[in-house]
Amino acid sequence: MTDLSFDEMWECILACDRTYDGQFFTAVKTTKIYCRPSCRSRKPKKSNVEFYQDIGQVEAAGYRPCKRCQPEIEHSPHIMLVRSVIAYLLQHYKERLQLRDISDHIGISSYYLERVFKEETGETPRIYLEKIRMDKAVYLLKSSDLTNLEICNRIGFHSPSNFYKVFRKYHHCSPTEFRDVTDKQQRREVKA
């Protein structure tokens, strides 16, 4: 189960982020349809959205699956393994993780885990973990007054220089520059 807030899940669906497929489902009250986070359908109003942790919950609430993203269909024989790895990464992203930790938890060899995970997602577990941490960093930069060092420590980086390097790789700016741009955009939106 994911520990994402409503706003974080909302950001995931706006970005059509495959990272969270299988971790939660988006249900639209007005259409009674539920989707994967990565669904490319037109985005509903935020006030019409509910999030569910598993498919049983969302279907029990009376929602039917989206015909476009088909959230009820397992797309691969390895999907449960990949979902288990992603769930583990989401629950333990703050920790110092090695591939061995993940493979021990899942119960398969590190080599097999990395190969299958990369085949299914196009990324290694390490890169996937980086993206989860970057999602958390962006959320905290936008929604909190935590310092960059506090965010670095909170999202699982043990070296500020590595945090800055990885952040720049994904966002082409430093965390401070990102926050400054975000703050300016928010001030403009408030004035409008």
N, C-alpha and C positions, 0 to 999 in steps of 0.2 A: 504494500500500500504506500502511496506517495504522501509526503508531508507538505505538498504545495498548497499555498493559499488560493483563494478564489481568483485574486488578481493575477497571480503567477500562471494559473491554468488558463485564464483569459488571454494572457500574453502568448501562451503556447499555441492556442487555436488561431490567434491573429497571424502568427508566424507560420502556421501549418507545419508545426514541428513534429517530425516523425519520432523524435527521441522519446516522446511520452505515449506513443501508441500502445495500447494495452494496459497503461498505468491508470488511465481514467477515461471516461466517456463524456461527451458534451451532449446534453439533451436540450432541445428547444421546446419550451412550453407551448408556443403557439402552433407549431406544426406537429408536435408529438413524435418527432424524429430524433434519433440519437446518432452521433458520428464519432469517428476517431479524432484525436487532436490534429492530425495531418490532413483532414478532409479539405478539399479545394472548393467546396460549395460556398455560395455567398454567405457571408458572416451575419449572424442574427444580431439583434439588439442585445446588449449586455444584460439588460433587465429581464430578458426572456430566456436566459440560460440557467441551467442547473448542471452540476457536475456529479458524476457517480463513479465510485471506485471500481465496480465490476459490472459485468454484463447482466448478471442475475438481478442486481438491484435496479438497473435502468429499465429492464424489461418488466420487472414486477411493478414498476411505477407506471406502466402503460405506454411506454415509448416503443416505436418500431424502428428497425435499422434503416440507415440511409442507403439508398440504392447506388449512390455514387462511390462511397468509400467502403461499403460492405463490412461494417465493424464486427458482425457476427461470424465472419468466415476466417478461419485460420489460413493464412496464405502460404504457409511453409511447414514442413514437418519439424523444423527446428524452432518454430515460433515460441513455444513454451520455454525452451532453453534460453532464447534471447530475452524473452520477457523476464525470466528469473534473474538473468544477469543485470538487466536494466533496473529491476526493482531493487536488487542488492546495491547497485551503484547509487541509486536515489536515496536509499536509506543510510548509506555509509560514506557519502561523498566528502564529509568533513574529516574522515580518517585518512591516515597514510596507507593507501592501498597498493598492493602489488598484485600482479596477475595471479600469482599463486594463491593469494587470499581468496580471490573470486572463484578460482577453479576448485579449491578445497571446499568452499561453501556449496558450490553447485554439484560437486562430486564427479568431475571429469578432469582429464589432463589439461594443463595449461595450453599446450600446443593445439589440441582439438578445440578447446574453448575459443582461442583467438582466431583460428581458421574459420570455424562456423560463424562466429559473431561477425567477422569481417565479410564473409560471403553474404550474410543476411542484411547487414546494415551499411556495408561499404566503409566501415571504420573499425579501428581496433578498440577494445574496451578502454584503453588509456585516453584516446582521442574523445571517445564518448563521455568519459568522466570529465575531461577538460571542458566539454561543451555544457555539461550539467553545471559545473562550477561557474562557468561564464554566465549562464542564465541567472544563477543565484546572485552573482556579482552585479549584473545589470539591474536586477530587481532591487537590491539593497542600495545601489548608487542612486536609483530613481526615488526610492521610497523611505530612505532613512538618513539620519545625520551621522552615521558611523564613519569613522575615518577610514582611509584606504587600508591602513594596517589592520584595523579591526575587521574589516571585510575580508581581507586576505586570510586572517586566522579563522574567521567564522566559516569560510567556504572550503577549508581544507588545504590551503597552501601553507607550507611551512617555511617558505622563503619569499620575502617581499619582491626580490628581484625576479624570481620565477613568475610570480603573480603578474607583475608589470609586463614581463616579456610575453606571457600567454595572452594577457588582455590585449596588448598591442597587436598580436597576431590575428586575433578575431575581430577587433574593432578599429584597428588602424589609428589608435590614439591611446593616451594614457587614461587611467581611471579618472583622474582629476579633470582632464580635458573633456571626457565623456560627461561627467557630472555638470560641468560648466555649460556645455551645449544643451543638455537636458533641462537645466534650470532656466536657461534663456527661453527655450521653447515653451516650458510650462508657464512662464510669466507672460509670454505673448498670448497664449491660449486664454489665460485669465482675463487679460485686457480685451480680448475680442468678444 
